[in-house]
Amino acid sequence: MPGFVLQARDRGDGDVAMRIGITVSKKVGNAVVRNRMKRRFRALARAVLPQHGLPGHDHVLIGRAGGIERPHADLVRELEKALRKVARP
């Protein structure tokens, strides 16, 4: 099971900028754990979205339990796979 859920929505405003939103619920852990996960997701987004993100879309990463322990390389592969699935028509 991936360490996050990805949602993407086309804004339809003609702007090709990609935006990112990150949320981690209290079910995942205390504030320290949630903030650490959000920092990891921001780094993940900086690494993956410029090459694989969907232009003109809002991307939302929703943290899940177990995502904090995952190696960065696994998260990168999971996000790339999720973006490919979202990009399908």
Residue pairs with C-beta under 8 A, 6 or more apart in sequence:
1 64
1 66
2 64
2 67
2 78
2 82
3 63
3 64
3 66
3 67
3 68
3 70
3 74
3 75
3 78
4 41
4 61
4 62
4 63
4 64
4 67
4 75
4 78
4 79
4 82
5 61
5 62
5 64
6 59
6 60
6 61
6 62
6 79
6 82
6 83
6 86
7 59
7 60
7 62
8 54
8 57
8 58
8 59
8 60
8 83
8 86
9 57
9 58
9 60
10 54
10 56
10 57
11 56
11 57
11 58
12 56
13 56
14 56
15 56
16 55
16 56
17 55
17 56
18 49
18 53
18 54
18 55
18 56
18 57
18 59
19 57
19 58
19 59
20 42
20 45
20 49
20 58
20 59
20 60
20 61
21 58
21 59
21 60
21 61
22 38
22 41
22 42
22 45
22 60
22 61
22 63
23 60
23 61
23 62
23 63
24 34
24 37
24 38
24 41
24 62
24 63
25 34
25 62
25 63
26 34
27 65
28 34
28 37
28 63
28 64
28 65
28 67
28 68
29 37
29 65
29 68
33 68
34 63
36 68
37 63
37 67
37 68
38 63
40 67
40 68
40 72
40 75
41 61
41 63
43 72
44 61
44 72
44 75
44 76
44 79
45 59
45 61
45 79
47 76
48 76
48 79
48 80
48 83
49 59
52 79
52 80
52 83
52 84
53 59
53 83
54 83
54 86
54 87
61 79
67 75
70 78
